[in-house]
Amino acid sequence: MTYKPPRRPQFFYTTAPLPCPYVPGRTERKVVTEITGPEADSLHDRLSRAGFRRSHNIAYAPVCPSCQACIPIRIPVRDFQPDRTLRKIAKANAELEGFEAPARATTEQYQLFQRYQAARHGDGDMATMSFYDYRAMVEDTPIDTCIVEFRDREERMLGACLTDRLGDGLSAVYSYFAPGLEKRSLGTFTVLWLIERARLMGLPYVYLGYWVPESRKMAYKARFKPAEILVGGNWRVLADSEPNQSERVRPMLTETVG
């Protein structure tokens, strides 16, 4: 009989309260756990299905008291149908080509990242990130990760998206793009590209993180239809109207322990 060592228990911790980055006047708390070891990829897959997101080697999910504004959302690739606006965005960016590169930070990426932060999030913590901070964000990953670079015909990089490869899909970790091109909706185009890439790879989902209906910068994710949201521990199709906010959205910890 082959001896199989017992699986290391997975520990979860709750962070201290901090100001919410999405809804003014509210406080956020997160449950966090480390992604590490030989089973990091499978653990990350289970956590993603349970509504967690990744940063470096940490997975996190909101557990904010008296607030369920952050709702995990994913796009079922097979059923996705772009509307007229999304088709126009795809056409406007038809010249752009996405290149999947290893998760390695470059000076070119960082310069674009700095420009994006200065233009869009100048008062945020990420605006002060050094190259070494940026490199850690890109390279400190225990799972299968790439960075997709979007370039025009002149080989100029106009956008990038740090992307995790899951067993059942692609997960958009963080994207940024050249300022001054707002009319081209490069963030939306990035999601469209990921959906098509997942389709070609035979993967069923694209995970977009959290949909926050009360936050203008996070509400756009509901434009990709049909979408699925995680409510009460189950993924279900997002209706045209907002989901009942009285339904409590919590990560499914029972999926990930043991």
C-alpha positions as CSV (number, residue, x, y, z in Angstrom):
1,M,0.0,0.0,0.0
2,T,1.3,3.4,-1.0
3,Y,1.4,5.9,1.9
4,K,-0.4,9.2,1.0
5,P,0.4,12.0,3.4
6,P,-2.6,13.9,4.7
7,R,-3.4,17.1,3.0
8,R,-2.1,20.2,4.8
9,P,-5.1,22.1,6.3
10,Q,-6.0,25.4,4.6
11,F,-6.1,28.3,7.0
12,F,-8.2,31.4,6.4
13,Y,-7.8,34.8,8.1
14,T,-9.9,38.0,8.3
15,T,-8.3,41.4,7.6
16,A,-8.8,44.5,9.7
17,P,-11.5,46.9,8.5
18,L,-10.3,49.4,5.9
19,P,-12.2,52.1,3.8
20,C,-14.0,50.5,0.9
21,P,-12.4,51.3,-2.5
22,Y,-15.6,51.0,-4.4
23,V,-18.5,52.5,-2.3
24,P,-17.7,55.7,-0.4
25,G,-18.4,55.7,3.3
26,R,-18.3,52.0,3.7
27,T,-15.8,49.7,5.3
28,E,-14.3,46.5,3.7
29,R,-13.0,43.4,5.3
30,K,-11.6,40.4,3.5
31,V,-11.0,36.7,4.2
32,V,-7.6,35.7,2.9
33,T,-5.6,32.5,2.5
34,E,-2.3,31.5,1.0
35,I,-1.9,29.8,-2.3
36,T,1.1,27.6,-2.1
37,G,2.5,24.1,-2.5
38,P,2.3,21.5,-5.2
39,E,-1.5,21.7,-5.3
40,A,-1.6,25.5,-5.8
41,D,-3.2,25.3,-9.2
42,S,-6.1,23.0,-8.0
43,L,-6.6,25.1,-4.9
44,H,-6.7,28.3,-6.9
45,D,-9.3,26.7,-9.2
46,R,-11.5,25.8,-6.3
47,L,-11.1,29.2,-4.7
48,S,-12.0,30.9,-8.0
49,R,-15.2,28.9,-8.3
50,A,-16.0,29.9,-4.7
51,G,-15.7,33.7,-5.5
52,F,-12.1,34.4,-4.5
53,R,-9.6,36.6,-6.3
54,R,-5.8,36.4,-6.4
55,S,-3.1,38.9,-5.6
56,H,0.5,37.6,-5.5
57,N,0.2,34.3,-3.6
58,I,-2.9,35.3,-1.6
59,A,-6.5,34.6,-2.5
60,Y,-9.1,36.9,-1.0
61,A,-12.9,37.5,-0.9
62,P,-15.0,40.2,0.7
63,V,-16.7,39.5,4.1
64,C,-17.9,43.0,4.8
65,P,-20.4,43.4,7.7
66,S,-23.8,44.5,6.5
67,C,-22.8,44.9,2.9
68,Q,-23.0,42.5,-0.1
69,A,-22.1,45.0,-2.8
70,C,-19.3,43.0,-4.3
71,I,-20.7,40.1,-6.4
72,P,-18.4,37.5,-8.1
73,I,-19.2,37.4,-11.8
74,R,-18.0,35.3,-14.7
75,I,-18.9,34.9,-18.4
76,P,-20.1,31.6,-19.8
77,V,-18.1,31.6,-23.1
78,R,-20.3,29.2,-25.1
79,D,-23.4,31.3,-24.5
80,F,-21.9,34.8,-24.8
81,Q,-23.5,37.0,-27.4
82,P,-22.1,40.5,-27.9
83,D,-24.7,43.3,-28.4
84,R,-24.4,46.0,-30.9
85,T,-22.2,48.2,-28.7
86,L,-19.8,45.4,-28.0
87,R,-19.5,44.6,-31.6
88,K,-18.7,48.2,-32.4
89,I,-15.9,48.2,-29.8
90,A,-14.5,45.0,-31.3
91,K,-14.5,46.5,-34.7
92,A,-12.9,49.8,-33.5
93,N,-10.0,47.8,-32.1
94,A,-9.7,45.2,-34.9
95,E,-6.1,46.3,-35.6
96,L,-5.0,45.3,-32.1
97,E,-3.4,42.0,-31.6
98,G,-3.0,40.2,-28.3
99,F,0.2,38.5,-27.5
100,E,0.4,36.1,-24.5
101,A,3.8,36.6,-22.8
102,P,5.3,34.9,-19.7
103,A,4.5,36.6,-16.4
104,R,7.7,38.7,-16.5
105,A,7.7,42.5,-15.9
106,T,9.3,44.8,-18.5
107,T,10.1,48.4,-18.5
108,E,7.7,49.0,-21.4
109,Q,4.8,47.5,-19.4
110,Y,5.7,49.5,-16.3
111,Q,5.8,52.8,-18.2
112,L,2.4,52.1,-19.6
113,F,1.2,51.1,-16.1
114,Q,2.5,54.3,-14.7
115,R,0.7,56.4,-17.3
116,Y,-2.5,54.6,-16.7
117,Q,-2.3,55.0,-12.9
118,A,-1.5,58.7,-13.2
119,A,-4.5,59.3,-15.6
120,R,-7.1,57.1,-14.0
121,H,-6.1,56.4,-10.3
122,G,-3.8,59.2,-9.4
123,D,-4.9,59.3,-5.8
124,G,-4.8,55.5,-5.3
125,D,-2.1,53.3,-3.7
126,M,-1.0,51.8,-7.0
127,A,0.0,55.2,-8.4
128,T,3.1,55.1,-6.2
129,M,4.2,51.6,-7.1
130,S,7.9,51.3,-8.0
131,F,9.1,49.0,-10.8
132,Y,9.9,46.5,-8.1
133,D,6.4,46.6,-6.8
134,Y,5.0,46.2,-10.3
135,R,7.4,43.3,-10.9
136,A,6.2,41.6,-7.7
137,M,2.5,42.0,-8.8
138,V,3.3,40.3,-12.1
139,E,5.9,37.7,-11.2
140,D,4.9,36.6,-7.6
141,T,2.5,34.0,-8.8
142,P,2.3,30.4,-7.6
143,I,0.0,29.3,-10.5
144,D,-0.1,29.4,-14.3
145,T,-0.1,33.1,-15.2
146,C,0.6,35.1,-18.3
147,I,0.4,38.8,-19.3
148,V,-1.4,39.6,-22.5
149,E,0.1,42.6,-24.4
150,F,-2.1,44.4,-26.9
151,R,-0.2,46.0,-29.7
152,D,-1.2,48.0,-32.8
153,R,0.3,47.7,-36.3
154,E,3.2,49.9,-35.3
155,E,4.0,47.4,-32.4
156,R,3.1,50.0,-29.8
157,M,1.7,48.4,-26.7
158,L,-1.7,50.1,-25.9
159,G,-2.8,47.8,-23.2
160,A,-2.0,44.7,-21.1
161,C,-3.9,42.3,-18.9
162,L,-2.4,40.0,-16.2
163,T,-4.3,36.8,-16.7
164,D,-4.5,33.5,-14.7
165,R,-5.2,30.3,-16.5
166,L,-7.6,28.1,-14.6
167,G,-8.8,24.6,-15.2
168,D,-12.2,25.9,-16.3
169,G,-11.4,29.3,-17.7
170,L,-9.3,32.5,-17.8
171,S,-9.3,35.0,-14.9
172,A,-8.6,38.7,-15.6
173,V,-6.4,39.7,-12.6
174,Y,-5.5,43.3,-13.6
175,S,-5.7,45.3,-16.8
176,Y,-4.4,48.7,-17.8
177,F,-4.2,50.7,-21.0
178,A,-3.0,53.8,-22.7
179,P,-4.8,57.0,-21.5
180,G,-6.4,59.3,-24.0
181,L,-8.0,56.4,-25.9
182,E,-11.2,56.2,-23.8
183,K,-13.4,56.2,-26.9
184,R,-11.9,52.9,-28.0
185,S,-13.0,51.3,-24.7
186,L,-9.8,49.2,-24.4
187,G,-10.9,47.7,-21.1
188,T,-14.0,46.3,-22.6
189,F,-12.1,45.1,-25.6
190,T,-9.7,43.3,-23.3
191,V,-12.6,41.3,-21.9
192,L,-13.9,40.5,-25.4
193,W,-10.4,39.3,-26.4
194,L,-10.3,37.0,-23.3
195,I,-13.7,35.6,-24.1
196,E,-12.6,34.7,-27.6
197,R,-9.3,33.3,-26.4
198,A,-11.1,31.1,-23.9
199,R,-13.4,29.9,-26.7
200,L,-10.4,28.9,-28.8
201,M,-8.8,27.1,-25.8
202,G,-12.0,25.2,-25.1
203,L,-12.4,26.8,-21.7
204,P,-16.0,27.4,-20.5
205,Y,-15.6,30.6,-18.4
206,V,-13.9,34.0,-18.1
207,Y,-13.8,35.3,-14.5
208,L,-14.0,39.0,-14.2
209,G,-13.7,39.4,-10.4
210,Y,-16.4,41.4,-8.6
211,W,-19.4,43.2,-10.1
212,V,-20.3,46.2,-7.9
213,P,-23.6,47.7,-9.2
214,E,-23.1,50.7,-6.8
215,S,-19.7,51.5,-8.3
216,R,-19.5,53.2,-11.7
217,K,-16.1,51.8,-12.5
218,M,-17.1,48.2,-11.6
219,A,-20.7,48.2,-12.9
220,Y,-19.7,47.7,-16.5
221,K,-19.1,44.0,-16.1
222,A,-22.8,43.3,-16.3
223,R,-22.7,44.4,-20.0
224,F,-21.3,41.0,-21.0
225,K,-24.4,38.9,-21.4
226,P,-25.3,36.4,-20.4
227,A,-23.3,36.6,-17.3
228,E,-23.3,34.4,-14.2
229,I,-23.1,35.7,-10.6
230,L,-22.3,33.8,-7.4
231,V,-25.2,34.3,-4.9
232,G,-25.8,32.2,-1.8
233,G,-23.0,29.8,-2.8
234,N,-24.4,29.0,-6.3
235,W,-23.6,30.4,-9.7
236,R,-26.7,31.6,-11.5
237,V,-27.5,33.7,-14.6
238,L,-27.6,37.4,-14.0
239,A,-31.1,38.8,-14.8
240,D,-31.6,42.1,-16.6
241,S,-32.5,43.7,-13.3
242,E,-30.1,43.9,-10.4
243,P,-30.1,40.9,-8.1
244,N,-31.8,41.1,-4.7
245,Q,-29.2,42.8,-2.5
246,S,-30.7,41.1,0.5
247,E,-29.3,37.8,-0.7
248,R,-26.1,37.3,1.2
249,V,-23.0,36.8,-1.0
250,R,-20.3,34.8,0.7
251,P,-17.3,32.7,-0.4
252,M,-18.0,29.0,-0.3
253,L,-15.4,28.0,2.2
254,T,-16.7,24.5,2.4
255,E,-15.4,23.9,-1.1
256,T,-11.8,24.8,-0.3
257,V,-11.0,23.3,3.1
258,G,-9.5,19.9,3.5
